Amino acid sequence: MDLEERIYRVNGLDMNVVTAGSGPVVLLVHGFPDTHDVWRKQIPVLVEAGYRVIAPDTRGCGASQMPGRVSDYHIDHLVED
């Protein structure tokens, strides 16, 4: 299975996003302080079932950019991303 990993500019931050498969989209969002890697076992199963998986590293996690202020991690910003 081929995973595509790219950096996207989202809300002024560089965010790492992994995608795989085709079909209806499933968005997998990890908790703090994890990364998209927590979905490593689910991604192949979802792709095999015919879904397109999108799994970002949320702000400050994994290969995504880390904002400097605590207020940058408010839930409103995470939802906007």
C-alpha positions as CSV (number, residue, x, y, z in Angstrom):
1,M,0.0,0.0,0.0
2,D,1.3,3.4,-1.0
3,L,1.1,6.2,1.6
4,E,1.5,9.7,0.3
5,E,3.0,12.1,2.8
6,R,3.0,15.9,2.0
7,I,3.3,19.2,3.7
8,Y,0.3,21.5,3.3
9,R,0.0,25.1,4.3
10,V,-3.0,25.3,6.6
11,N,-4.0,28.4,8.6
12,G,-0.5,29.8,8.3
13,L,1.2,26.6,9.4
14,D,3.0,23.8,7.6
15,M,1.1,20.6,8.4
16,N,2.2,17.1,7.5
17,V,-0.7,15.0,6.1
18,V,-0.7,11.3,5.1
19,T,-3.2,10.1,2.5
20,A,-3.8,6.7,1.0
21,G,-6.5,4.9,-1.1
22,S,-9.4,6.1,-3.1
23,G,-13.2,6.3,-2.5
24,P,-15.2,7.9,0.2
25,V,-13.0,9.9,2.6
26,V,-12.2,8.9,6.2
27,L,-10.5,11.6,8.3
28,L,-8.4,10.1,11.1
29,V,-7.4,12.7,13.7
30,H,-5.0,11.7,16.6
31,G,-4.9,13.0,20.1
32,F,-2.1,14.9,21.9
33,P,0.8,14.2,21.7
34,D,0.5,11.4,19.1
35,T,1.0,11.6,15.3
36,H,-0.7,10.0,12.3
37,D,1.4,6.9,13.1
38,V,-1.2,5.8,15.7
39,W,-3.4,4.9,12.7
40,R,-0.8,2.6,11.1
41,K,-2.9,-0.5,11.6
42,Q,-6.2,1.1,10.6
43,I,-5.1,2.8,7.4
44,P,-4.4,-0.4,5.4
45,V,-7.7,-2.0,6.5
46,L,-9.7,1.1,5.5
47,V,-7.9,1.4,2.2
48,E,-8.6,-2.3,1.5
49,A,-12.2,-1.7,2.3
50,G,-12.3,1.0,-0.5
51,Y,-11.8,4.2,1.5
52,R,-9.5,7.2,1.0
53,V,-7.8,7.9,4.2
54,I,-6.5,11.4,5.3
55,A,-4.5,11.4,8.5
56,P,-2.8,14.7,9.5
57,D,-0.3,15.4,12.1
58,T,-2.1,18.1,14.2
59,R,-0.3,21.4,14.9
60,G,2.8,20.9,17.0
61,C,2.8,17.1,16.6
62,G,4.9,14.9,14.3
63,A,6.3,16.7,11.3
64,S,3.7,19.5,11.5
65,Q,4.9,23.0,12.5
66,M,5.0,23.8,16.2
67,P,3.5,27.3,17.0
68,G,5.2,29.0,19.9
69,R,2.4,30.2,22.1
70,V,0.2,28.1,24.3
71,S,-2.9,30.0,23.0
72,D,-2.1,28.7,19.5
73,Y,-3.3,25.2,20.7
74,H,-6.8,26.4,21.7
75,I,-9.4,23.9,20.6
76,D,-10.8,26.6,18.2
77,H,-7.5,26.6,16.3
78,L,-7.3,22.8,16.2
79,V,-10.9,22.6,14.7
80,E,-10.1,25.3,12.2
81,D,-7.1,23.3,10.9
